Amino acid sequence: AALVPPRMAGLRVDFGVLLEPLGFIKVLEWIFSIFAFATCGCFQGETTLLVSCKGVVNTTVTAAFAYPFRLNTVVFSAPDPKRCGGTWTDVYLVGNFSSSAQFFVTLAVLVFLYCIAALGVYIGYKHVYQQNSKFPLTDLAITVITAFLWMVSTFAWAKALADIKVSTGASIIPGIESCEAPETTCRFVSVTSMGTLNVSVVFGLLNMVLWGGNVWFVYKDTNLHNQSNRISQSP
């Protein structure tokens, strides 16, 4: 025992914690946070139009967009080097949805890091966690706050995603002035499927439910729960 460094003296590795509700749910939260920021933060897509104008027939123009979805900085490619005889001006998508997207992804990344730290404590220092009442109370506070943040960020991101679909869909045609020039016609062709972004919203909801449900299991390890039990059992 004398050879054990002071900082490691309290380490007691117990992977059995992962089979208990507190540890098992934390593993799920860790996994779901990865899917949440991966499905949103790694998305890349483009909107395609078919343009006919002076000297140009049925040429495709595209606007590539990606996370963090600052669509107002995304410009369509020109139909030809002469830009339709000078009638084609730079056409940008509409909307800046970076705040909602970055809020969602940043929360997922922070949750991912917190879950790693929490699992380290559960596996190696569960006895310290149970003996010091401050650790469970801190864990409870973080769990409640995180559940609330998941709810806010998921709903905000779901609303932003709905707006992104509108801003990159067929409804953009009437707002393009260059398409109203003489001898110019524009037709919407396609937009990249946003199935992965829909999945990110689903994982946001799952994280919200997981963290909300985990409040009870974390609460059971606090002295608040023990005090309420003693009060209810007293004559």
Secondary structure, 3 states (H helix, E strand, C coil): CCCCCHHHCCCCCCHHHHHCHHHHHHHHHHHHHHHHHHHHHCCEEEEEEEEEECCEEEEEEEEEEECCCCHHHCECCCCCCCCCCCCCCCCECCCCCHHHHHHHHHHHHHHHHHHHHHHHHHHHCHHHHHHCCHHHHHHHHHHHHHHHHHHHHHHHHHHHHHHHHHHCCHHHHHHCHHHHCCCCEEEEEEECCCHHHHHHHHHHHHHHHHHHHHHHHHHHCCHHHHHHHHHHHCC
